[in-house]
Each structure stands twice: as structure tokens, then as C-alpha cells.
Amino acid sequence: MELLERGQLTVAAGVREIQAAHGRFRLRCDDGTQSADVVVNAVNPSPQAVPHAAAQLVASLLAEDLAAPHPAGGLVPADPRLHVVGDLAGGGPFITSGILGVAAQAAGAAQAVLTARAG
């Protein structure tokens, strides 16, 4: 907030294009063109978005009733043998996963598999 208040940070909505221009960036936005030294993408995909590379997998899981879409986004396994890790994991607020979050989810999935095999 301090950076915004000091004019060192600007939030640009409706960014349609970013180009490198003379050591800076030119942003084409809904309300015109802006320049910036640094650009940070802080946009999450929409909650029901599925990456193109995962579309066939997600479609097959849904078609076979192995998973169900969560209203807030992502998938919830319908079969206890299935675990969803990363951005496609549903059941809570939809946010883009970070490495630590994915590692924690993967560790939980691995522990669940080991527990199920031992039991």
C-alpha cells in the first residue's frame, strides 16, 4: 500500500498486450497505453479454467465420475484412490498454486496412498 501511495506502484486493469520497448514495457490497456520498468502478473485464471494440456484428462475424469467439479474451481476426487494436486485441486478457495503448496499437497497424497496400502 505504501508503494501505491508513493506512486511507485501502479495497478493496471484490462491489460491486453505487453511489449518490450526501449528497455521498458509498453502496456496496452482498456483505458489506453502505459509504460513501466517492471511488470508483475497478478491475475489468476478463472475458477473453472482448465489448462489446455489437461483438458482431455479432466474430461475423462468427469465422464467416468472419478472426479467432480468444485463450485469454487478445481476438481474434487470421487474415488479415494485419486488425488488431485496443484491448480486443479478443488475443495477450497481457488488460488494459483506455489511450489510449497504443491509440495505439501503431494506429500499429503503420498501419505494417503501409503496409509491406504498399509491398511
N, C-alpha and C positions, 0 to 999 in steps of 0.2 A: 504494500500500500504506500510505503514511503517513496518508492521509485515512481509510482504513478503521480503522487502529489508533487514530487520534484520535477516532473516532466521528463524523467529518464526512461520511462517505460510507457508504451502506448499499446492499447488493445485495439486491434483492427478486426471488425466483423465483416463477413461476406467476402473474404479473400478468394478470388477466382484464379489468380495466377501470380507466381513469383518468378522474377528473372534476376540473374546476376547482372549488375550494371556498374562499371567503373569502381570496383572494389566495395560496392554496397549492394543492396537489393531494392528492386522496384516491385511494389505490390499493387496489383490491380484489384480494387475492392468495389463493392456495390456503390460506395459513395465517392469514387474517384481513385486517383493514384497517390500512393505514399512511398516514401523512401525509408530504408532502415539499414543500420550497420549489422544488426543481428536479428534473426527471425526464429521464434520458438513456436512450434506447432503444439497447441494445447487443445486440440479437438479430438474427442473420442468418436468412434463410429457410432451410428445409431444403435440402440439396444438390440434390435432384431437383425443387425447386419451379420452376414456370414461371408468370410473371405472366399473369393472365387476358388482358390485351391481346395477349400474344404467343402464346397457346395455339394459335391456328389456324396461324400461321406456323411454329411449331415442329413441329406435327403434319404439315404439308405437307413440311417439310424431311426429317423422319424417314421419311415414307411414300415419298418419292421417292429415298430413300437418298443424299440430298445431305449429310446430317449424321448423326452417331451420338451417342447419349448417352455422356458420360464417367462412369465409375463414381463419381468424386468429385463429380459435378454438372456441369451445363452441357452444351454441345454441342461436338463436335469436327467441323469440316468434313471431308466425304469427297470433296469436289470442290475442286481448288486455286483455282477462281475464287470460292469462297465464303469469306467472312471473318466471324467472329463476334466482336463487341466488347462489352464490358461484363459485366454479371452473368451473361449466358448463355454466356460464353466458358468452355469446359472445357479440361481438359488439365493442371490444377494444383490446388492447394488451393482450395476454394470459399470465397471471401470476397466481401462486398458491395463493388462497385467504387466508387472515389472518382473525382473529376473528373480528377486527374492520371493515374490508372491507365487510365481510358477514353481520355484524350488520347494516351497512349503506345501503347495498343493500336490506336487509329485511325491514328496515324502509321505504325505498322508495317504495317497493312493497306494504307494508301495507297502506301507504298513497294513492297510486294509487287505491287500492281496495276501500278504504273509499270514495275517491273522486268520483269514478265511481258509487258507491251505492247512494251517495247523489245527484248525477246529474241525 
